[in-house]
Amino acid sequence: MPLFSELKRRNVFRVAAAYLVAGWLVTEVLTTVLPTLGAPDWQSKAVVLVFALAFLPTILFAWVYEVTPDGIRKQRDVDLDASIVASKSHKLEYATIATVIAAILFLAVFGSLPATDPEPGATTPAQDASVAVLPFVNMSDNPDNEYFSDGLTETLLHMLAQIPDLKVAARTSSFSFKGQNRTISEIAATLGVAHVLEGSVQRQGDSVRITAQLIRASDGFHVWSAIYDDTVDDIFKIQDEIAGKVGRALSESILGVAEADSLVGVGTTSTDAYDLYLRALGERATYSYWELQGAEKLLIGALTVDPNFVDAKTELAGNYLQQLETGLMDNQAVYTRNMAITGQVLAVEPDNADARAIRLFTETAVRATETTAEQLREAVTQLKDIVAAEPDRLQPRLLLTRLLQRLQRFDEALDVQQEGLKRDPRNPRILYEIGTLHAALDQPEAAHDALQKSLEIEPAQPNAYAALAAMALQAGDGLDYLRNFLKAVEVDPTDHELPGMIALFLYNLGLVEEGDDFRNRVMAIAPTSEVACWHRTACGRSVPATRKLASRLPVAPLLTMLAIARMHSPVLSSTCCAQPSAAALSTMSWYLSSSMHPASLTSSRTVCP
């Protein structure tokens, strides 16, 4: 019997056609309805997959089995003369298709029940009431619009943080994912949030289009999304308006309540002042000489435009503390300015956590008069209260850490920063602090790991490289000491102390000519500084650890490193420094043809006694 006739006799074609029509109809309906019911994306995909995978078994079933007066029997057990195919073919079709449809409906209905959104007015469990706001992507042709997209993100973070029961990931951690190709689930897992808000900004002429979508990290479901089209006559007003709408939508979607009506935007109505403030935040991210001074100028510019901009004032006071720590300002200058600034802020906002912490630290640790241990302990107690009340604020946590370090309470200081890392897991500053505290506790491996993680997030941190250099010196690794100091100079060429430390190290090795190169850099940057007064005969002026290391350190690898660094670094090959010596160049030519690591090289060149 021809195959085609047999397929037709067994109703295989009829079953296949009926299955495709009915299955297509069911999957179309379910894949449209399920997302509306709050079902995760995988369930819609599963419906389509079940429909596709069940097709072949359905056809095989129609081929193998036949309907008889005694029920469904296998074809080989049926007498063709007794077959009732013609009269009962529809029963087989209906039974087969009904079974498949029932399976699909069962998966759709029962699979979607756990994932449905809470009823209006219900409160989502606390662990679900969390969100990270990723930097909105600048889709415009003009890169200058980056500040507008960043500003919108800043405003959203500022406003959403005011919702009482909503956990908002810290700005630093959220911004650390900028420009990275990471999935929503990866970002949410890293930041410890259940939802992610992302969007884009596209500006053309006087028109701007902003898209925003709130995504549930567990399954990628879009809880809420919107597109806004407006003009840029008043960019700041647009930012504030959109942030308010997004904030209200987030409150209703996640918490089930409209908490966003009372949210307030940033503390200025000046677009220019806010733009300068945003630039200052970006400048001070690395805490280098250059960035700290640049951030100070930008903040002063912001306050010139809007003298009542409180956030800019507290940021400026924090900047002065950083400049004190890096040696850019003296105690008296910082004390005078910060007491005035914090006084202005607290007169307007008496509960401002940053201003209270900075003023307390300035009174205790910055003033010229001697501070007793009892006064430090009292200040620690007060700072602990501020941190407990405002645990997401970084500035009070940093200042508490500084006072604990002064009291030699390093374990306690480490606990303070570890708690901060839980709230802001990708903050390079917190990781840097943790690294230095581990080093103070003589835990070099943990210190190295924390500092390296900090540099992975923000590579342009001279202080982190200097901390790694200090650890290398303590471990007796002169190559790593020099390597990290060279990196520090690379990322912060305006810090005169960094090349001064390299100069002292080289003088101790008897590398006078190479040491002079870095001393000349100090003379060019800060000719009146104490570092500039160091002379090439200062072999005995460095710390004992450096002299002890110098007595046994091979010199050739250091010359090699210096030569290679100058060839590849515009900073180190600048005109203020001499060119590599003949010894360095000759060593480098051999090094480039060698497969040996620099640490394995040896030299009999004389070093300082």
MIZAVO-230035 format. One record per atom (N, C-alpha, C): x, z, y; residue in one letter. Coordinates in steps of 0.05 Angstrom, whole numbers, plus 5000, padded with zeros to 4 digits. Atoms other than C-alpha are relative to their C-alpha. Layout:
BEGIN
XZYA...
END
This chain:
BEGIN
501750004976M500050005000M501850005025M498350024976P502949805067P500050275015P499749744986L505550405108L498050025023L501749994976F501450215170F497150074991F502749955010S494950205130S499750284990S500149725010E496550865097E499950205023E500149824976L498051195165L497350005013L502750024988K491450935190K498050144983K501949875018R487651165128R500150305002R499649714998R490551865135R499550115028R500749914973N488551895208N502450105016N497649914986V495752005231V499949915029V500050114973F494851555291F497950145017F502149864985R488351895312R500850285007R499149734994V491352585306V502150005022V497850024980A497552375346A498949955027A501150064974A493452075402A498450235011A501649774990A488652665406A501950235008A498149784994Y494553155405Y501349955027Y498650064976L498152805461L498250035024L501849984977V492052765506V499350305005V500849724996A489753485494A502450175008A497649844994G496753775495G501049955028G499150064973W498553425559W498150145021W501949884982L492153675592L500550315002L499649715000V493454395571V502650085014V497449934987T500854405592T499949955030T500250054972E499154095659E498650235014E501549784988V494054635674V501650255000V498549755002L498355205649L502550015018L497650004983T504754995684T499450025030T500849984972T500854965749T498950285006T501449754996V496955615740V501950244996V498349775007L502356065710L501650115024L498549904977P506856105772P498350155020P501849874981T500856285814T499250284990T500749745012L499256865766L502450195000L497749835000G506357125775G501749994975G498450025025A509056905708A502849895006A497250104995P516656785705P500249714992P499650285004D519356085703D500349934970D499550075028W521356125629W497549964985W502550045014Q514056165608Q498949725003Q500950284995S512255495640S501749814983S498250175016K518355195606K499350034970K500649955028A516355515540A497549854991A502550155006V509355195544V500749714993V499250285004V512454505550V501649974974V498350015024L517454655495L498350024975L501749975024V512054885446V498449754995V501550255003F507954265460F501749784988F498250215010A513953815447A500850054971A499049945027L516454175385L497749994979L502249995019A509554225353A498949724993A501150275005F508353465355F500749914972F499250105027L512453295293L498750154977L501549865021P509453855250P497149924998P502850095000T502553625271T499749734985T500150275013I503952905248I500550044970I499549955028L506853155183L497650134986L502449885012F500753585171F497849804995F502150215004A496152985181A500749824977A499150175021W500352585132W499750134972W499949875026V500953105077V497250104991V502549885008Y494053415079Y497649825006Y502550154996E486953125074E497650194996E502449845001V480053415084V498349904977V501750075022T475753425021T497650195000T502349825001P468953745003P500850284991P499049735009D473054314971D501950135020D498149904980G477154415035G502449825004G497650164995I484054185057I501850004976I498450035023R488153915000R502449825006R497850194997K494853574993K499249734990K500850275007Q494452824988Q500349934971Q499550075028R497352784918R498050134981R502049875017D491853244892D497249895004D502650114993V486152814920V499649734987V500850265011D482652244884D499149835023D500750174976L482251674934L497149935000L502850075000D475251514910D498350235010D501549764991A473152234925A500650085029A499149934973S476452244993S497749965020S502050024979I471952365053I501349975027I498550044975V477052155104V498349895022V501550144980A472351695140A498050185014A502149834988S466952215150S501050265011S499049734992K471252835160K502649985017K497550024986S477152565199S500150165025S500049854975H474952895263H500550304996H499649715005K475053585231K503050064999K497249955001L482453525216L501349985028L499050034973E483853285286E499550255016E500749774984Y480053855317Y501450254991Y498749765010A483054385272A502950015008A497250014993T490154155284T500550055030T499649974971I489554085359I499250285010I500949744992A485654735365A502250214994A497949815007T491355105329T502349995020T497850024981V496654835376V499250115027V500949904974I492454975438I499850305000I500249715002A491155675414A502850145002A497249894999A498655795405A501049995029A499050034972I500155535475I498650215018I501549814984L494555955506L500950294995L499149735007F496856575469F502650075014F497449964987L503956495495L499650035030L500449994971A501456365566A498750255009A501549774991V496456925571V501450264995V498849745006F499957485535F502950015010F497350004990G506857275558G500150065030G499949974971S504957295632S499050285008S501149754992L501557975631L502150205012L498149814989P507858405641P501249915027P498550104976A510457965697A498249965024A501750044977T504357945742T500750195022T499449844977D505158215812D498150235002D501849774997P502158895829P497649925017P502350054985E495158905857E500550075029E499649934972P494558915933P499650305005P500149724994G495959605959G501650174981G498449855019A499959815898A502950015009A497249974993T507160055906T501749924977T498150085020T512659725868T501950234993T498149785007P517260205829P502449995018P497949984980A522960455872A502349814993A497750175007Q528260065833Q499549715007Q500750284993D524559415849D499849965030D500250024971A523959565923A502749985013A497350044989S530759285941S500449705004S499650284992V533258645973V502749975012V497550084987A539658305994A499449765017A500450234982V539557836054V502649845001V497650175000L544557276043L500249865027L499750154975P547556926104P498549734998P501550265000F542856346122F502049775004F498250235001V546255676110V499649835025V500150174977N547855266172N499949714990N500350275010M545154576154M500449795022M499650184977S546654286223S502749864999S497450144999D552153786237D502050155016D498249854982N555054236290N500750274989N499349745011P559054816261P499650235020P500449784981D558055206326D497350144995D502649875006N550955346302N500250214978N499649795020E553955806250E499250275011E500649744988Y553056376298Y497050055002Y502949974999F545656236304F498950094972F500849935027S544756266228S500950284993S499149735005D549056886223D498550205016D501549824983G545357196280G497250064989G502649965013L538657086245L500350194977L499549825022T541457426183T500450285009T499449744989E544058006224E497450135009E502549894990T537258096257T498250084977T501649935023L533658086190L501050264987L498949755012L538358616161L499450245017L500649784981H537459046223H497150094998H502849935000M529959016220M499050104973M500949925026L528959066145L501050284992L498949745006A533359686142A498350225012A501849804988Q527960036183Q497650064983Q502249955017I522859986127I500750244982I499149755013P522960696096P500649974971P499750005029D522160536022D501449754989D498750255008L526059886021L503050045001L497149995001K533259885998K501149725008K498950254990V537159346036V503050014995V497150015005A544159146012A501549985027A498449994976A549559266064A500949735009A499250264989R551558706111R502649904989R497350095008T558858686090T499949884972T500250105027S557158596017S498449744998S501650255000S551758076030S501649775012S498550224987F556357676076F502449924983F497650075016S561957696024S499349764981S500850235017F557957165985F499749745015F500350234983K557956686043K501849774990K498550235009G560155996020G500850004971G499349985029Q560656205947Q497749884983Q501950135018N557255825891N499350204977N500849805020R554156425855R497050004996R502850005005T547456475822T498650255012T501549784989I541956925848I500250244982I499849775018S542157355786S502750145001S497449884998E549657455793E500350175025E499849864974I549157655866I498350254999I501749775001A543358125853A501250224982A498749815018A547058455795A502350145014A497749894986T553258555838T499150205021T500949834978L549358855896L498050214992L501949805010G544459245853G497349995013G502650044988V538158945882V498249844981V501950145017A531858655851A499149745012A500850244986H530558115904H502249905018H498150124982V534657635945V498549825020V501150174979L532657326011L502149805009L498150204991E536156666027E498549805017E501350204983G534856096075G502149825012G498350204987S537655546118S499049955028S500650074972V537855336191V501049725005V499350274993Q537754626214Q499249955029Q500550044972R538354466287R500749725008R499550274990Q537753786320Q498949985028Q500850004973G537653746395G498750275008G501449764992D532454246421D498150104978D501749925022S528954306354S501650144979S498749855021V530454786299V498050044977V501649955023R527754846228R501450224983R498949775016I528755496189I498350044976I501449945026T526955596116T500950274990T499349745012A526756256081A498450044975A501449955025Q525056456010Q501050264988Q499549745014L524657125975L499849954970L499850075028I526857065903I500350264983I499849785019R525857555846R502449944981R497550065014A532657615813A499749994970A500249985029S530257775743S499349734986S500950255012D527057095731D500149765019D499850224982G528256675793G497449925014G502650064989F520956695814F500050035031F500249994971H519556545888H497650175008H502149824992V515557145912V498749905026V501050084974W514856865982W501949795012W498350204987S517356266022S498549905025S501350114976A516055956090A502049815014A498550194983I518455406137I499150035029I500749974972Y518755506212Y501249775016Y499050204982D519354946263D499550095028D500349904973D520655126335D502149865018D498050114981T524754956397T502150225005T497849814995V531255286419V500250075030V499949924972D529355426491D500850295003D499249725000D530056156475D500750074971D499149955028I534156226411I499650294992I500149725007F534256976414F497150084994F502849945005K526657016418K499149894973K500750115026I526056556358I501150174977I498949835021Q530756986317Q498350254996Q501549765002D526857606333D497249964988D502750075010E520157276319E500049954970E499850075029I522256996252I500750254984I499249765014A525557646232A497650184996A502449845002G519058006246G498149904979G501850125020K514957526204K501150044972K498849965027V519857556146V499950294992V500249725006G520058306151G497350094990G502749925008R512558376147R499349884973R500650135026A512157876089A501550154977A498549855020L517558266052L498750274994L501349745004S513958926062S497549964983S502450045015E507458646035E500649904972E499450115026S510658265977S501250214981S498549825017I515258815952I498750274998I501049735000L512159465974L496950014999L502950015001G504859245978G498750135025G501049884975V504159536049V501149855023V499150134976A504759246118A501550195018A498349804986E510459686144E501549875023E498150134982A513759166188A499049995029A501150034973D509259216249D501750155021D498549834982S513659756280S502949945001S497250065000L520259426268L500949905027L498850094974V524759306328V502549844994V497650175004G530158786336G502550135011G497549904990V537158856362V499750115028V500349864975G538559266424G500849845024G499450164976T539458696473T498049775001T501650234996T535258146502T501649765009T498250214991S541257726521S501249854977S498850175021T543057146476T503050005002T497150014997D550057116505D501350264991D498849745008A551357856495A500050034970A500249985029Y548957826423Y502049814986Y498150195012D553157216409D502950115001D497349884997L559457566435L500350234980L500049785019Y557658176393Y500449904972Y499650115027L557057756330L502849904996L497350095002R563757436344R501950234996R498349765002A566858126352A499950124972A500249905028L564258346284L501749834981L498450175017G567557746253G503050045005G497249974993E574057866290E501250254987E498849745009R574958596268R499850034970R500449975029A573558446194A502650064986A497449965014T581058456177T501650245011T498649774988Y583159036223Y502949955006Y497350074992S589358676245S500450045030S499449984972Y592958726312Y498449795016Y501250234985W590458046334W497050035001W502949995001E583258146311E498950245016E500949774986L582558846339L500049965030L499950064971Q584758626408Q498049795008Q501950214994G580558006405G497150115000G502649885001A574458406384A499450185024A500449834976E575558896442E499249825024E500750174977K575358326492K497249894998K502750105004L569058036461L497950215005L501949784996L565558706462L499750075030L500149954972I567458826534I498449785014I501650234989G564658126549G497150044995G502849955007A558158306514A498850215018A500949794983L557558946555L499949925029L500150114973T559058566619T497449855004T502550154998V553058126605V497650194998V502149805004D548658706581D501250284998D498849735000P551259396601P498550214984P501649815015N545759736561N500049944970N499950085028F547559416494F501350224983F499049765014V548260046451V501849934976V498350085023D550859706388D502749915008D497450094991A556459386427A501750245009A498549764992K558360066456K501150154977K499049855023T558860416390T502249844985T497950175013E562759826361E502650015015E497649994983L567559856420L501550274996L498749745004A568760606410A501450014972A498750025026G570160476336G502549835001G497650174997N574959926356N502350155012N497949844988Y578860406399Y501350194980Y498949835021L579660876340L501949844982L498350175016Q582460306299Q502549935014Q497650064985Q587260116354Q501950255002Q498449755001L589560846356L501550024973L498949985027E590760816281E502349804995E498050215003T594860176286T502250025021T497949964980G598960416346G499649835025G500550164977L595859956397L499250165025L500849824978M593160536439M501050284994M499149725004D595361256451D497550185000D502249815002N591161876441N498550055025N501449934975Q589662016513Q498249775009Q501750234992A587061316527A497549984983A502350015018V582561326466V498150235005V501649764995Y580162026481Y498249965025Y501550034975T578161866552T497849794998T501950225003R574661206535R497750084981R502149955019N570961446474N498250235008N501849794990M568362086506M498049895020M501850124980A565461666562A497949824986A501850185014I562461136515I498050144984I501949855016T559361616466T498150165016T501849854982G556562026523G497849825010G502150194991Q552861406549Q498149944977Q501850075022V550161236480V498250244993V501649775008L547861946463L498050085021L501949944979A544362006530A497549834996A502350185005V539861426508V498950044972V500749965028E539861536432E501450254989E498749755009P541362266416P500650024971P499649995029D540862146341D501849774989D498350225009N545561546339N502350104983N498049895019A549761686277A502849925006A497350104994D555761256296D501150155024D499149874976A556161556366A500650294995A499549725006R555562266340R502650044984R497649985016A560962156288A502549945015A497650074985I565761816335I500750215021I499549794980R564962346389R501150254986R499049775014L565962906338L502949964991L497350065009F572162576310F501949995024F498350024976T574862436380T500650275011T499549734990E573963156402E501950164982E498449845019T577263416339T502849894994T497550115011A582662936318A501549835020A498750194982V584262506379V501150155025V499149864976R584963006436R502950094999R497149954999A592063156459A500750294990A499449725008T591563916446T500050034970T499849955028E593064196378E497350084988E502549935014T587264236329T500650174976T499549815022T586964816281T498649904974T501250075026A585264756207A497050095000A502849914999E578865156220E498249805015E501550204985Q576664656272Q499549744984Q500350235017L577964086224L497950044978L501949945020R573964426170R497150005011R502750004988E568064536217E499149715006E500750294994A568363796238A499349864974A500750125026V568363596164V497250074992V502749915007T562064006153T497949845016T501950154983Q558563666211Q499949714993Q500050285008L560762976190L498649964973L501450025026K558263106119K496949995005K502950004993D551363256150D499149725010D500650264989I551562596188I499949794978I499950195022V553562206126V497650044981V502349955017A548062536085A497449895013A502450104986A542862346138A500049705002A499850294997E545461636146E502149894980E498050065020P548861466080P501049715000P499350285000D549060716092D501849925024D498350054977R553060776157R502950034992R497250005008L560360606146L501850185018L498249864981Q563460916209Q500150304995Q499849715005P561561646196P501550064973P498749955025R563961576124R503049965002R497150044996L570761306146L501250235015L498949784985L571661856197L500150264984L499949775018L569862386146L502449984982L497650045018T575162086100T502650075015T497649954985R580362126155R500550305003R499649724997L579162866167L500750144974L499449895026L579263026093L502949934992L497250075005Q585962656089Q501950195015Q498349824984R588763096144R500150274987R500149745014L586663706104L501249984972L498950055026Q590063406042Q497950034978Q502149995020R583363396006R499449724990R500250285008F584562715975F497849944979F502050045021D580062805914D497249995013D502649994987E574162975959E499649745017E500150254984A575762386005A499449764982A500550225019L575861925945L497149994991L502849995008D568962165923D498249895023D501550104978V566362015993V500049695001V499850294999Q568861295990Q498849874974Q501350115025Q566561195917Q497049995004Q502950004994E559561385939E499349775019E500550224982G560060885995G500149734986G499750255015L562260345946L497549944983L502550045015K555860455905K497949875018K502050114982R551860285967R500949735012R498950254988D556359715991D502349904982D498050055021P559959455929P502049785006P498150214994R563458865961R501150035029R498849944974N566059196024N503050034998N497049995004P573559046029P501250245013P498949764987R574659626077R499850244982R500449785018I571760126028I502049984977I498150045022L575959835972L502950065009L497349934989Y582159886016Y500450305002Y499849714998E580660616030E500450134973E499849895027I579760755956I502849954989I497350065010G586360415941G502150195012G498049824988T590260835991T499650294991T500549735010L586961475966L501050034972L498849995027H588861315894H503050025002H497149994996A595961195919A500950295008A499349734992A595961875953A499750204977A500349835024L593662185887L501949934978L498150095020D599361845851D498749864976D501450165020Q594861375813Q500449705006Q499350264990P598460715823P498349774988P501650225013E594460285773E497349975014E502650014987A587760475803A500349915029A499550084973A590660395873A500449705002A499450295000H593359695857H497549844995H502450155006D586759475827D498149995024D501849994977A582659705887A501049835023A498950164978L587359385937L499849704994L500250285007Q587358725899Q497249905002Q502850084997K579758715896K499349975029K500650024971S579558845971S501149745011S498850254990L584258255983L498649754989L501550225011E580157805937E497549945018E502350044983I574157915983I500849915028I499150064973E577957896049E503149984999E497150045003P585057596041P501750075024P498449974975A587157686114A500150295009A499849714993Q588358436112Q503050084999Q497249925000P595458616134P500450294990P499649735009N594259356121N499950034969N500049995029A592559226048A502649904988A497450105009Y598958826039Y502250215005Y498149794994A602859386073A499850234980A500449785019A599759896026A501249924972A498850095025L601759475966L503050005001L497149994996A608759425995A501150284997A499149725002A609260176001A500050094971A500149935028M607160255928M502349874985M497750145013A612459735907A502650155006A497649864992L617760115945L500350264983L500049755015Q615860765910Q500649944970Q499550085027A616160395843A502849884996A497350115002G623060115858G500049704998G500250305002D620759385862D500449885028D499450104974G624359115923G498949725005G501150274996L621958395911L497150015007L502949984994D614658595911D499750135027D500149874974Y615959035972Y500349785022Y499550214980L618758446011L497749794999L502150215003R613557955983R497450085015R502449914987N607758376008N500350035030N499649984971F610758506076F500049725012F500150274990L611857756084L497149905002L502850084999K604457646068K498650145024K501149864977A602658176119A500649875026A499250144976V606657816172V498649735003V501450255000E603357166152E497250025011E502749984992V596357416163V499750145027V500149874974D597957836225D502749975015D497450054988P603757516263P500450155026P499649864974T602457936326T500850304997T499249725004D604058616294D503050014999D497149994998H611158756315H501350204980H498849805018E612059346267E500549884972E499650125026L611458906205L502749864997L497350125002P617658466219P502150215005P498049794996G621159106242G500650144974G499549885025M620159416174M501749824981M498450195017I622858786140I502950005010I497350004989A628858796187A501650244990A498649765010L630559516168L500749974971L499650035028F629859356095F502449814995F497950195003L634458756101L502750115009L497649874991Y639559146141Y501150194979Y499249815021N639759666085N501349854977N498850165022L641459096037L502649875009L497650144989G647158866082G499549725008G500750274991L643358226099L499650005030L500149974971V645058276172V498749765014V501050254987E643657556192E497049974995E502950025005E636957556157E498450225014E501449794986G635158226186G499749945030G500150084971D636757966256D497749815005D502250194996D631757406246D497450155006D502649864997F626057906239F500150195024F499749844975R628858356294R499549835024R500550184978N628657756340N497149965004N502950034998R621357676324R498850245014R501049764987V620158396345V500649995030V499250024972M623958276410M498249805015M501750204987A619657666424A497150105004A502849904999I612958026410I499850245018I500249744986A614358726438A502850095008A497249944993P621058766474P500550295009P499649724990T619859476501T499350204979T500849825021S617559776435S502550144988S497849865013E621660286396E501249844978E499050175021V622159796339V502149805010V498250204989A625759306384A502850125005A497449874995C631259816396C501750044975C498449975025W633359826323W502249805000W497750184999H640359526317H500749914972H499250105027R643359126261R501750194984R498449815015T647759716243T498350244991T501849775006A641560146228A499650034970A500349975029C642960166153C499050284993C500849735008G642160916151G497550105014G502349914985R635960946195R497449984985R502550035014S630860756143S499650244981S500749775017V627461226094V501950004976V498249985023P631661486035P499249824977P500950165023A627361105985A501049715003A499050274996T629460446017T503049984994T497150015004R636860616016R500750024970R499549975029K636460845943K499449744986K500750265013L632960195924L502149795006L498150204992A637959785963A502650014984A497449975013S643860065925S500049874972S500050135026R641559735860R498449744999R501750235000L637359145882L501649745001L498750264998P639658425868P499149865025P500550124973V640158045934V499049714998V500750295001A639557315912A497149955000A502950065000P632157345896P498750055027P501249954973L630757645965L500649775019L499350244983L634457075999L498349764993L501750225010T630656585956T497150035011T502749964990M624056895975M499749955030M500150044971L625656896049L500149705006L499850284994A627756166047A497549854993A502550135008I621555936009I497850075019I502149914982A617056346054A500249855026A499650144975R620056026116R499349704998R500650285003M619255326088M497049954999M502850045004H611955426072H498250145020H501749854981S609655876128S500749935029S499550064972P608955636200P500750255016P499449764985V609156356223V502950084997V497349905005L615756536190L502149795009L498150204992S618955876211S499849945030S500450054971S617055946285S502750025014S497550024984T622255856340T501250265007T498849744992C623056596353C501950104979C498349905022C626656676287C502149794993C497950195008A633156366264A499349864974A500450155025Q633355856207Q501350154977Q498849865023P635056086136P503049965000P497150025001S642356236126S500949814978S498950195020A646955786085A499750124972A500249875026A646956306029A497249984989A502850015009A639356316027A499349724990A500750275007L638855556025L501349924973L498650075025S644055485969S498750144977S501349855022T640656025928T497349874993T502750115004M633855695938M500249744983M499850265015S636255015911S500450064970S499749935029W638355355846W497550124989W502449875009Y632055765843Y497849794993Y502150205004L627455155848L500549854974L499550145025S630954855787S500050194976S499949805022S630555505747S497250084992S502649915009S624755745705S499850305000S499949715000M626856465714M498450125023M501449864978H622656955754H502150125018H498049894982P626257195817P500950284993P499149735006A626357905791A502250014979A498050005021S630957695735S502749905010S497550104989L636257405781L501850235007L498149794993T642557795796T501949895021T498150084980S647657795851S502050235004S498049804995S654158155866S500550045029S499649984971R653258105941R499950295009R499749734991T655158735978T497550105014T502349884986V649559206001V501050245015V499249764985C649659796048C500550234982C499449775017P652760416018P497950225003P
END
